[in-house]
């Protein structure tokens, strides 16, 4: 079975995107882009279904099987139904990448639980200015999930794998190689990874809900 390496060889960031040492979750460094830049990339990104349609028939099958295997819990439904702030979610992805196959469908299922979450996906290789600004462990790994406020301020950057996914991969001793996503992860790993991402979305939603800046805007 062929395995694809989801980490590209290191390359310096474009000259117009200097590093400023910002850090998101998961060891993701960013260049200090402002809200205007994030909105521009978000506007260029595709809704989930349109993004999946860019893949081959086999790639679409792999993404669909993970989406269909994902089981949302009643607690997650109740939690997300109580969200009060708009939360754009921009996912830097590769349609070919096994880690994207096995995580981005979970993010989409969570996004569907709240009308306030607008999830869009952008191709890593077609938007190097963005992917080069959010590098993990010296490489352009994917997925990278950017959670934004309603006015496109960066609240969190997470990736390339959740804690549960790294634990499962460590057990299987796959090292740095990404599985190709031919089969869906087992039920326990899928549920644990879903819980990881649900927790990160909840954390950012709470950040937005108690933000003095946003509470002043919404008078709540």
MOKA-V514592 format. One record per helix or strand of 3 or more residues. SS is the DSSP state (~ for helix, > for strand). FROM is the first residue (numbers start at 1). TO is the last residue. If there is no record, write none. Layout:
SS/FROM/TO ; SS/FROM/TO
//
This chain:
~/25/27 ; >/28/30 ; ~/35/44 ; ~/48/52 ; ~/57/69 ; ~/74/81 ; >/87/93 ; ~/98/101 ; ~/104/111 ; >/117/123 ; ~/128/131 ; >/144/148 ; >/154/159 ; ~/163/172 ; ~/187/210 ; ~/212/218
//
